[in-house]
Each structure stands twice: as structure tokens, then as C-alpha cells.
Amino acid sequence: MVGRNMLAHPAGDMPDVLAPSRSELDLTDENAVRRYLHDMRPDVVIHAAGKVGGIKANMADPVGFYLQNLQIGTNVLLAARDSGAKKVINLGSTCMYPRHAENPLVETSILTGELEPTNEGYALAKIGVQRLGQYLSSSSLDFEVKTIIPCNLYGPFDKFDELNAHLIPAVLRKLHLAREQGDEAVTIWGDGTARREFMYVGDLTGLLWRCCSDFDRLPPLMNAGIGRDFSIKDYYEIAAEIVGYKGRFVYDTSQPTGMKQKLASSELAAEWGWKAKTDLHEGLTRTYEYFRANQ
């Protein structure tokens, strides 16, 4: 999702932007990654690839989420360094934060407590790659890795299928089908009170392109979010308004909901001079329009 939206950004339509697809370059193949970066000799590498999914997908395959993301991140960072690249922008995740960390989540609280069990494998891989980047940066005079930790994302090119969808695409799809089928009720996992911060992906891609041009001032580790969160119930209600679903909600408290709150601090990003621009209603409307046109 992030990579495709970066290419859709005006800055992505340049002849010197390389964006190999999975069929062109298998990032789990160490030798293939080394050959590709050695041949292309990029100045900047943006690592936005990975195996991603919601709670259901993470719980079903913790081994895959851990091994693939650790392997991909390690291959990309080491090959970037050895190819002569000077700068790497690595994407982390707010899953890296301890499950009981005080909100809003500040960058220095990573590795200060236990992780959320429902996506621990993914989180461990993201922490491992971030730390590898930190070690590589400190041991080299002309190679630097900086990590951006976006809050949850949504928007065009997201996954809307039942197994792999994150919260917002899953909600939009569920409500759309419920409206089409005339369902009187929609089931929500948990009691609806858990809070999440979601950012429209276009805001992140604008930030990442700016990171390329203002890399030296960029902090080594920085959150990227909208600075406020909403309850799961809020997301369903706003999405229902946009989709046109008029039914009621039923809460299934036997299902896992993850951390009760996950709001990232935006202080460092504000000091650097960046702020997200797209409000939730506008972002959800754009995403639903994409879903209807493409799904």
C-alpha cells in the first residue's frame, strides 16, 4: 500500500525512481537483493515492504510475520550498505511499542516492556530491523538508517479481503456487504471501546518524499501520525455514515481486540516541521470510493 501510493504521488513520477515488484525482486532472497542494489547503485533506499495484516492474520501465522519481516529488513539494510547507498528510510510500526506503555507513545519507550501478544512476531521483527539500522549507522561514517514509525494506515491499494484486512478496510467492506445484503446487524469484535490512531496513507507518502530531501535534519527514530485517536465504535459509526448502512451493531466480547489504546506522540514530527493534513471523514470517503471502484 505505501509503495504504490508513493508512486502515485507527484514525486514518484520521476525516471530515477526504482520500484521493483515482487515478481521482479524477491526480497527474501539475500543474493537477489544484493545483486539488484549492486547493479542499480541507489542514493536513497526506502524500505516499505513487508508481510502485513490485521489481528486475525497475525494470530494465524506468527512464524511467517516474524521470519519474513526480519529476513526482508535484514537483506535490504545490509545490501543497501554494501551497494554504496548513503541513506535508508526504514518503516517501523506502532506495534513496536510495549503493550502497557503510557500514551501518547514516545519513541524512547521502545523495548521498555512486553509486547502485545496478538502481533508480537511482527513487532519483534520490526524492532530487530530498527535496531540493526541503528547499529549500522553508528558503525559507519557514510551510511545512515532512519526509521519512521507510522500509526495505523488506510487508503488506496489497501487489502480488503477478510483474512488480511486491517481495521478500516475490514470495516468498510463489512458495512458495504451488510448494506447490500440488507443485514439488520453487524458484529464488532470486543466492546468497541479500544482506541486506535489511523492516518490516510497519502499523508505518509508526502512525509516520506520530504524525508528524502531533508534527510539530514530527520531524527533517527520518529513517529508519524495524526495526533489523536478514535474508538473502534467511532470508526464503525463514521464508516456507516459514509457507506450508507442503517443497521445496528452487536459486540462480541469473546474476540480479541489487542491493546486498549495505541496513540503515538507527534511532538518530534512537529518539531521537524510536519503535520498530517487529511481528516478522518475525508480519508474514509476516498478509501470507500477506491474500494467501490476496484473491489
N, C-alpha and C positions, 0 to 999 in steps of 0.2 A: 504493500500500500504506500509506504513512504517513498520508495524508489520511483514508482510510477508517477506519483504526484510531484516529485522533484523534476521529472522530465516534462510534466505538463506546465510547470512554472516557466515564465518567460526566460529565466536564466538557464533553464535546461535545454533550450533550443539553440545550442551552440555546437559547432563542429568538433570542438575539442572535449566534449563530454562523452565519456565512455560508460556504457551501462549494459554489460553482458547479461543475457538472460540465463536461466538455469540450464537450458539446453546447450548454450554456448560455453558455460563455465560452471563446473560442479565445485562449489566452494568447500565441500567436504574432502575433496581430493587435493592434498597438500602440494603434490608435484604440479598439478594443473594450475593451481593458483600462483605458484612461484613462476612458472613459465609465462603465464599471461602478464603478470605485473612486470617481470623482467623485460618482456618484449615491448610493452606499452609505455613503461617508464613514466607513470603519472606523477604530477607535482603534489596533488592532494588526493587522498582516498577517503571517501565517506562510506563507512560500514553500516548499512541499513538492512542487511539481510538477516534472516533467521527463521527458525521454526516457531510459529506463534499460534495462540489460540486462547479460548476462554477457560473458565474453571473446569468445565466438563472435559475438554481436550487435555488439559494439563494433568488432571487426575487419572485419565485413561492411559497416558503414556509419559510418566515422569522420566523414564530412561531416555527416551527419544528427545525430550525437551532439554534435558541436561547435556547429553553427549553431543547432539548435533550443534547446539548453540556454542558450546565450549570449543568444539572442533573447528567450526566455521570462523569464530572470532580469533582463535589462535592462528589459524592458517593465514587469515587476512592481515593481521598485525605483523607477524613475522615476515611474511612475503613483502609487505609494503616497506618495511625497514630495509630488507635486503635488496630491494629493487632500486633504492636511492630516493624514494619518496621522502619528503621532509615533514609532511603534515598528515595526520589521520584524525578524522572526526568520527568517533565511535558512539553509537546509540545504545544507551542503557535502558533501564525500566524502573518505575517506582516499586516494582516487586523486590528490588534490591534492598529496600528499607526493612528494618525489624518490624515484626507484626505489632509490637506494643510501643513503638516509637511515638513520641509526642508529636501531634500535628500542630502547625504545618511541618512537614518533614524537611529537615535541613541536611545539606549534603554531608556534613561531618558525622551524622548518626549512622551511616552505613557501617556494618559489622560491629554494632554495639549491642546486638541482641538476636534472639532466634527469629527465623523467617516464618512467613505464613505457610503452613503445611500444604495447602491446596496447589501452590505453584512453586514449591521450594526448588525443584530441579531446574526450572527456567531461571529462577533468581540466582542460584548458585553459579550457573554458567555466566550470567551477566556480570556478577561480581568478579568472577575469575578473569574475564576478559578486561574489565576495567582496571583491575589490579595489574594485569600483565602490561597494559598500556602505561600505567604509572611507573612500573619497573623499567620498561624500555626507555621511557622519556628521561628518567633520572640517570640512566647509564649511557646516554648518548648526547653529544653536543649539538647534533644537527637533525635529530629526529624526535618528533613530539606527538603524543597521542592525547587528545582531549575528548572527554565524554560528556555528551548531553543526555540528561535523564528526562525524557518527556513523560507527562502524565498519560493516562489512557487516551488513545486517539480514535477518531472515527472520520469517515468521509468516503469519497470516491475510491474505487478499487479495493474496498474492504471485503472481508469474507462474510457472506450472508448465509452460508449453509448451516444446518442445525448443529453439527458436531464442532465446527471450528470457530463459529462466530463469537466475537466479544459482545459485551452487553448491548451497546446501541444498535449495531446491525441485527442482532438477535431480536431485540425489542421491536424494531421497525418491521422485520419480516413476520414476526409472530402476530403483531397487530394488523398488518396488512392481510394476512391469511384469515385472521379472525373476522375481519370486516367482510372479506369476500365470501366467507362461508356462513356468515350470519351468526357466529358464535355469541352466546349471551355472556360468557365469562372467559377471562384469560388468567392463567395461573402464573404467579410470580414466585420465584424461589426466595425463601426467607420471609421476614415480616415487612420488608420494604424500607426499613429504617437505615440500613447500611448506606454510607455516603461515598461517592466517587467523584473524581475530577476528570472531566473529559474535554479534550481540545480538538477543534477541527484541524484536520491534517494539513490543510493549506497554510495555516499559521506556522506550523513546524517547518514546512519546506521553505517558507520565506526566511525563517531563522537560520536554517542550515546553509542556505546560499549566502546569507550575510556572514556566517561563521567563516566561510572560505575567504572572504575579503578582509575580515577583521580578526583573523586567527590569533595574532599575537596578543591582543587585549583580552581574548576569551579566557575565562577561568578554566583550570584543568578539569573541573567537575562542576556541572551547572544544571539545575533543574530547568524545565521549560513547561509552563502550564498557564492556566487562566487565572489562578489566584483565588478561586472559590470552588466549592463542591456542591453537589445536589444529592438528595436521597434517591434510592432506586425508585421509590414511589413517584418522585418528581419526574424522573426520566420517562416513566411509563405514561404519566398524565400529559406531559408536553408532547410526547410522540403520538399519543392517542388523538390529541387535538389536530396534529398535522396530518395524520393518516385518515382521520375521519371515523375512528372507531368509537362507538357509543356504549359499549357494554361495560360490565363491572370487572373488578379484579378480585382474585382469590389468592390468598397467601399460603404457600406450602412451607411451613417452618421446619419440616423434616429434612429439607435440602440444604446443602452448604451455601454460604454467602460470602466466604472469605473475610478479609479484615473489615472491621466496623467502619473505619474511616481511612482514607488514603489521600490526603491533601498535601501537595508539595509546596514548599516555600518558594516564592518568586522574587525574593529580595536580591539575590545575586544577579538574576537576569535583568531586574530593573536597574541595578547599578551599572550593568553593562550597556543599558540603553534599549532594552527590548521589552515589548508587551504584546500579548495576543490580542487580536482585533475582532474575531468573529464570535458573536454571541450565540448562545445555545439554540435558540429558536431558528435563527438563520442557518446555522450549521446543520441542524437536523432536517430542515426543509431541503437543503441542497442534497443531503445524503439520501433522503427518500426519493427525490427526483432521479438521482443516479440509479437507485435500486429499481425503480419502475421502468427506467429506460433500458436497463442492462440485464435484469434478472428475470 
